[in-house]
Amino acid sequence: MEPSNTSRRTFIKQCVIGGVAVYSAPLLWEMSRANAAIVSPELAAQWQTQVNGQSKPKFRNDGIAKVTGQKVYGRDYRAMDMEGWPKQQGYAFILRAADASHVYQGFSLDHLPASAKPYKVITAADLARDKIKLPDFYGDNMLLAEGQTADYLGHAVAILLFDSFPAFKQAKSLLQFDQTLLRFGEQTPFVSDTKDPYASWRLIRVEGENGAREDLYSPLHDGLFFPSVKDRKPEWLGNPNAKGTVSERGLYYAGEIDKQIASAQANQQWQVLEREYRTQIIDPMMMEPEAFNGWYDATSQTFHTVITSQSPQDFQEMAVHMLLSGPLAGKVKHLVVHSPYIGGGFGAKDHSIFPYYGVLAAIYAKGPIRLANDRFEQFQSGLKRHPFIMKSRLAVDKSTLKIQALTSQMTVDGGGRVNFTPSVTSVGATAMQSIYYTPRNDIIATAYASRNPDAGSMRGYGTLQSMTAMECMIHEIADELKVDPFKLRAANVMESGQRNTQGAIPNGTLRYREMLDMAEQDPVWQNRAVNKKDYEAKHPGMRYGVGFGIATKDYGTGAAAPSAAVRLAKDGKITLEIGFIEMGTGTQTSQAVVVSDALGNFADEVKLAEVDIWDAMQLVQTDNPYIISQQRQDEMAANPRWTPVKAMASSASMSAYYQSHVTRIAADVIYRHGLWPAAVSIWNELYFNTPMGSTNLHNARDGRWVDGKLTALGFPPLSIDILAKRAHDMGLVVGVMGHAFNRWAWAEADFDILGTKERLALDALALQYGEGNATFAATSDTTMSIKARQASMKSNGYHLIDRQAMSYPKAELNNAMVTYYAPCATLVEVAVNEGNGEVTLLSSHTWLEAGKVIVKELVEGQIQGGLAMGIGHALHEGLPPFEAGAGNGTWNLNRYQVPLARHVGVWDQRHTILPQLSDNDPSRGIAEVVMIPVVAALIEAVYQATHVRFYDLPMTAKKIKEAMA
């Protein structure tokens, strides 16, 4: 980090928001200094190795720093670790209300000893006096005011500031679990009962006369419509009319679906299953709870922060708006945001409200202030997985086994603050059909406020809940029809080109049938009857069961906006800069590997969480990309600096596909306009009678990387350091910065690169050129062009190229809602103890289609982690709602059961990663899907063992024992 007296010239290069210059410092100085001091360059370089002439990652390139105990996580940092900060670290503690049914009347700290007194207590009165507001995304009532009822359990009441750890620790030990500290008065209705639904969605589709490839009615074909609200409930009003408005037509077709189900059920043509499924509240339980450190340096008017967020781009903008009012209004000229590794995220550190309480503490603090949740506090205040109630109906033709209709009414509990609940609700609805084709569907999903802690974008994003219910219905209706469940699945598996419940065609090839065939042939499935008999004979008191589940998870948001900058140094070292955060998925390692597709070598350095460098592209964003009209988009796209979205959060399984897309393009531009012409220059000069003939080296695609060296058509392999020097000497492209946009399809534009017009799947491009060498300049006619290139690099050291013929995906593609999918299937065999109901996982097998696998070991790690999380959701993890739940502040791992090694069958896990169809298959986002089929597989396995079906998760040992009794 630069010292706190960073010059105005340095800051003026950074982005400016609301008059505040924002500076992003993604990697903290202590990490690099510690690595340099403790880890030898030789050891640090060993993260990659050569296997059969190909570069392979030997271990994660952040592995050494982690296992040697370096300060890599934001939670690790104190003021003494930060260059330029005062060494005295202060501490903050938040008081929270565990009562949401009575009027809050304040508190007293008179009983604290003098040694434990805070030097400042921040309350709602301070915020009202100083006009400090939460960013709009989070609503209001940042701190609960006296005379009001808490919006939810765990609502923050006050922030206490301490100037030393002993004072903080003593006070916290006396206050944290004091049930009498906060005073409450008369009983009131719950605040959540007075709020309208957070969101309500309805997906109605009826296939056309030609079946699965067209629609009579669907959201993509006709558009979405929304309800009115009466008495806090949605009402889908209107006159059903096949020729009417979007809503009237929708209500007409919804009515027709109901009539057809009733009629076919009455005449016994269709088997109709109606069930209600309930999923629980889950805590993400990441290993590193949320933390923040901040300091306002009045001398330089700089506000310093260290955050643990998956979305630092949004934090920068929102934090600035908080700083524009209050005691520091007009006093903050610079905002410095450090975004180190966050530790586990699982979506729960994406747009968490937590960092803004840190900002608030730092506004009033007299020095550096640290706000860090312990595990109790993380349970009480952290984002949760939404609990769903799903009343669903599935109709199957008895003669053909074809699904005829699917309907569902989903109720989603969003907790006390809205967060990403509307989006989670819509994604849960769109996921309901899973891998199955449904010719008719009417899916309604409504999210409500409650007094539970707020729920957000936790791993699965609503799909875990809805696809588990769908898979359970497939199991049960197959049982009712007395058909093999694989036969039922085979009759209904969605094929490539068929439309989903929104009327959109999923992108690419659907390999669901292939995956089903592989799973059906597994010996565990084929021999399940024999194995059950043998196992139970050998293990009295144990019941054996096998279960299977399959799911396909969307990845992406419909407004993806990845950026990447690849730079090639003169010595051949490759640097990659991206906006992504490392949260345990291995993004830093995988993106280092991605550049080797074009550059033949891994990136030597990957800089994460970059925010400000993208200012070189001078992009502006003006509208909400999800509701923008086509006319408005066309109007704005004429501006070569406009984009629908400037930056995206590290969520929604975005790195493997979306981030890799722009990383690959940037590396490829360097290859084609830097390394390839440099190689041709060397080959022509040294290895061919060039004046008398041509090498015919005109196509960059003729190049091949072998052992990190470039060769083509039999010419001598050239190492990257030799090529890089020549590219720099010739003034060729040695740095590329790109930005892309995806709304279920990539935006494209034309760019002029060194006189060649190219169509790229980018909407912004900036280049850096080598400085040139007098030897080359004197022997060619490029002297002026090299100078001109250097002069053109005036946008933060880049030459910003004006795009032409810009083409963005149509705005109506928003109605597709999702089109990219990754499928996964899981087969489990379990044993259930008749005495206590405990479930032992005997073995598991996962099948996954990941597309192009970037780093196999990282994919395998996701499979293993997903299995553990699925087991937790199905069998162990769960928080009760309301006053008995996490919001009361007493929950920790002594009460919350997460899977342990003995629960996950460590030594009996198998997996099959489907081979890619071709060498240019895209990589799929798989981080979320790997946990989903585990849940349904376990539910079915427990049923096969006990003959009891569970509709309310988790299936704890206590519940299973009671059900068997």
Secondary structure by P-SEA (a helix, b strand, c coil): cccccccaaaaaaccccccbbbbbbcccaaaaaaaaaccccccccccccccccccccccccaaaaaaacccccccccccccccccccbbbbbbbbbbccccccccccccccccccccccccccaaaaaaacccccccccccccccccccccccccccbbbbbccaaaaaaaaaaccccccccccccccccccccccccbbbbbbbbbccccccccccccccbbbbbbbbccccccccccccccccaaaaaaaaaaaaaaaaaaaaaacccccccbbbbbbbbbcccccccbbbbbbcccccbbbbccccccaaaaaaaaaaaaccccccccccbbbbbbcccccccccccccaaaaaaaaaaaacccbbbbbbcaaaaaacccccbbbbbbbbbbbccccccccbbbbbbbbbbcccccaaaaaaaaaaaaccccccccbbbbbbbbbbccccccccccccaaaaaaaaaaaaaaaaaaaacccaaaaaaacccccccccccccccccccaaaaaaaaaaacccccaaaaaaaaaaaacccbbbbbbbbbbcccccccbbbbbbbbbbcccbbbbbbbcccccccaaaaaaaaaaccccccccccccccccccccccccccccccccccaaaaaaaaccccccccccccccccccccaaaaaaaaaaaaaaaacaaaaaaaaaaacccccccccccccccccccccccbbbccccccccaaaaaaaaaaacccccccbbbbbccbbbbbbbbcccccccccccccccccccccaaaaaaccaaaaaaaaaaaccccccbbbbbcccccccccccccccccbbbbbbbbbbccccccccccccbbbbbbbccccccaaaaaaaaaaaaaaaaaacccccccccccccccccccccccccccccccccccbbbbccccccccccccccccccccaaaaaaaaaaaaacccccccccccaaaaaaaac
